[in-house]
Amino acid sequence: MTETEKLMVLNNQYETNLGAMLRTYMAMERWSMRKLAPEIGISAATLHRLCSGYAMDATTLMKVLNWMMRVRA
């Protein structure tokens, strides 16, 4: 496996895990994607793609991580 292929696998696993964490949070809080998305600063469609394991850009990733840090505090 090439380095690029390894990075693609790792990136996919990370995005899938991040999506799973967001789905778990929504379930615990009984929030919909439409309620959570504006809290993060992204659209509901983007959140849906993220929770489905699709790739995200760096800006979206930073918004999600910043939101997670605010929630954790």
C-alpha positions as CSV (number, residue, x, y, z in Angstrom):
1,M,0.0,0.0,0.0
2,T,1.4,3.4,-1.0
3,E,1.6,6.3,1.5
4,T,-1.2,8.1,-0.3
5,E,-3.5,5.0,0.0
6,K,-2.6,4.7,3.7
7,L,-3.5,8.4,4.3
8,M,-6.8,7.9,2.5
9,V,-7.7,4.9,4.7
10,L,-6.7,6.9,7.8
11,N,-8.7,9.9,6.7
12,N,-11.8,7.8,6.0
13,Q,-11.5,6.2,9.4
14,Y,-11.2,9.6,11.1
15,E,-14.2,11.0,9.2
16,T,-16.3,7.9,10.0
17,N,-15.4,8.2,13.7
18,L,-16.1,11.9,13.8
19,G,-19.5,11.3,12.2
20,A,-20.2,8.5,14.7
21,M,-19.3,10.9,17.6
22,L,-21.7,13.6,16.2
23,R,-24.5,11.0,15.7
24,T,-24.0,9.9,19.3
25,Y,-24.1,13.4,20.6
26,M,-27.3,14.1,18.7
27,A,-28.9,11.0,20.1
28,M,-27.9,11.8,23.6
29,E,-29.2,15.4,23.4
30,R,-32.2,14.4,21.2
31,W,-31.1,16.9,18.6
32,S,-31.7,16.8,14.9
33,M,-29.1,17.6,12.3
34,R,-31.0,20.8,11.6
35,K,-30.6,21.9,15.2
36,L,-27.0,20.9,15.5
37,A,-25.7,22.2,12.2
38,P,-26.1,25.9,12.9
39,E,-24.5,25.4,16.4
40,I,-21.4,24.1,14.6
41,G,-21.7,26.7,11.8
42,I,-22.3,24.4,8.9
43,S,-25.4,23.5,6.8
44,A,-27.5,20.5,7.7
45,A,-26.6,19.0,4.3
46,T,-22.9,19.2,5.2
47,L,-23.5,17.7,8.6
48,H,-25.4,14.8,6.9
49,R,-22.5,14.1,4.6
50,L,-20.1,14.3,7.5
51,C,-22.2,11.8,9.5
52,S,-22.4,9.5,6.5
53,G,-18.6,9.3,6.3
54,Y,-18.0,11.6,3.3
55,A,-14.9,13.7,3.1
56,M,-14.8,17.2,4.4
57,D,-12.7,20.2,3.7
58,A,-10.3,21.8,6.3
59,T,-12.7,24.7,7.0
60,T,-15.5,22.3,8.0
61,L,-13.2,20.2,10.1
62,M,-12.0,23.2,12.0
63,K,-15.6,24.3,12.6
64,V,-16.5,20.9,14.0
65,L,-13.4,20.7,16.2
66,N,-13.9,24.2,17.5
67,W,-17.5,23.4,18.3
68,M,-16.4,20.2,20.1
69,M,-14.0,22.2,22.2
70,R,-16.7,24.6,23.2
71,V,-19.1,21.8,24.1
72,R,-16.5,20.1,26.2
73,A,-15.6,23.2,28.2
